[in-house]
């Protein structure tokens, strides 16, 4: 089930840029496929489980995550 897609792609791209991590490295760190990472980055949606993983990896709250996509 998709949790949200409105700002997820923009948020992930901003966080990746700030941390200097590419899709392949993020995929390995989160133990998700590169296809899943690509889908999230292209605003195809993010599941609640993957949102938790992303937020923990980048050390942000879900609220901070979605605010990044709005700015």
C-alpha positions as a Python dict, from the first residue, in 0.01 Angstrom:
ca = {
    (1, 'X'): (0, 0, 0),
    (2, 'X'): (136, 341, -97),
    (3, 'X'): (147, 591, 187),
    (4, 'X'): (221, 908, -4),
    (5, 'X'): (371, 1028, -325),
    (6, 'X'): (309, 1402, -326),
    (7, 'X'): (652, 1513, -205),
    (8, 'X'): (840, 1189, -153),
    (9, 'X'): (1052, 1208, -468),
    (10, 'X'): (1163, 1564, -414),
    (11, 'X'): (1232, 1497, -47),
    (12, 'X'): (1445, 1190, -117),
    (13, 'X'): (1640, 1370, -387),
    (14, 'X'): (1714, 1663, -155),
    (15, 'X'): (1824, 1432, 126),
    (16, 'X'): (2044, 1230, -108),
    (17, 'X'): (2207, 1543, -243),
    (18, 'X'): (2269, 1681, 106),
    (19, 'X'): (2425, 1355, 223),
    (20, 'X'): (2615, 1294, -102),
    (21, 'X'): (2469, 949, -158),
    (22, 'X'): (2362, 800, -490),
    (23, 'X'): (2075, 562, -565),
    (24, 'X'): (2293, 252, -563),
    (25, 'X'): (2442, 334, -223),
    (26, 'X'): (2100, 419, -79),
    (27, 'X'): (1961, 95, -216),
    (28, 'X'): (2234, -106, -46),
    (29, 'X'): (2204, 82, 283),
    (30, 'X'): (1827, 43, 302),
    (31, 'X'): (1831, -312, 162),
    (32, 'X'): (1583, -210, -107),
    (33, 'X'): (1609, -271, -479),
    (34, 'X'): (1740, 3, -704),
    (35, 'X'): (1404, -11, -883),
    (36, 'X'): (1227, 70, -555),
    (37, 'X'): (1463, 361, -486),
    (38, 'X'): (1417, 489, -840),
    (39, 'X'): (1039, 469, -805),
    (40, 'X'): (1045, 665, -481),
    (41, 'X'): (1277, 926, -633),
    (42, 'X'): (1044, 966, -930),
    (43, 'X'): (744, 1024, -703),
    (44, 'X'): (586, 686, -775),
    (45, 'X'): (503, 664, -403),
    (46, 'X'): (652, 536, -82),
    (47, 'X'): (522, 274, 154),
    (48, 'X'): (499, 336, 528),
    (49, 'X'): (771, 75, 586),
    (50, 'X'): (1006, 239, 337),
    (51, 'X'): (930, 585, 474),
    (52, 'X'): (1048, 467, 815),
    (53, 'X'): (1367, 325, 663),
    (54, 'X'): (1438, 646, 472),
    (55, 'X'): (1372, 869, 773),
    (56, 'X'): (1593, 658, 998),
    (57, 'X'): (1874, 654, 742),
    (58, 'X'): (1868, 1030, 691),
    (59, 'X'): (1787, 1100, 1058),
    (60, 'X'): (1475, 1305, 989),
    (61, 'X'): (1117, 1279, 1111),
    (62, 'X'): (836, 1200, 867),
    (63, 'X'): (716, 1558, 908),
    (64, 'X'): (1061, 1696, 820),
    (65, 'X'): (1076, 1456, 525),
    (66, 'X'): (755, 1584, 369),
    (67, 'X'): (832, 1951, 446),
    (68, 'X'): (1148, 1921, 237),
    (69, 'X'): (936, 1840, -66),
    (70, 'X'): (715, 2144, -10),
    (71, 'X'): (993, 2402, 9),
}
